């Protein structure tokens, strides 16, 4: 599951992939809303990885 945490880095580090004006969403160029879309996606991925972890023995005390 830890591999899911690499998706935001892969999706955002290669700028020429999303350096476009079109398609726009609510007047925002693709460049901006693509990056903004990764904020909730990253939060969801972090939550999924957190929930998939087994509790450590020290945390159960």
C-alpha positions, 0 to 999 in steps of 0.5 A, spaced: 500 500 500 505 504 501 506 505 493 500 509 493 504 515 496 508 515 490 502 517 485 502 524 487 509 525 486 509 522 479 503 526 477 506 532 479 513 532 478 513 532 470 510 539 469 510 538 461 504 533 462 500 538 465 502 545 463 496 546 458 491 552 459 485 547 456 481 544 458 479 549 463 474 548 469 470 553 472 474 558 468 481 555 471 486 553 466 488 545 466 495 547 469 491 550 476 485 545 477 490 539 475 494 541 481 489 543 486 485 536 484 491 532 487 490 535 494 484 531 496 486 525 492 493 525 496 489 526 502 485 520 500 491 516 499 494 518 505 488 515 509 488 509 505 495 507 507 494 509 514 487 505 514 491 499 511 496 499 516 496 494 522 497 497 529 504 496 532 504 492 539 506 499 543 500 502 540 495 498 543 497 499 551 
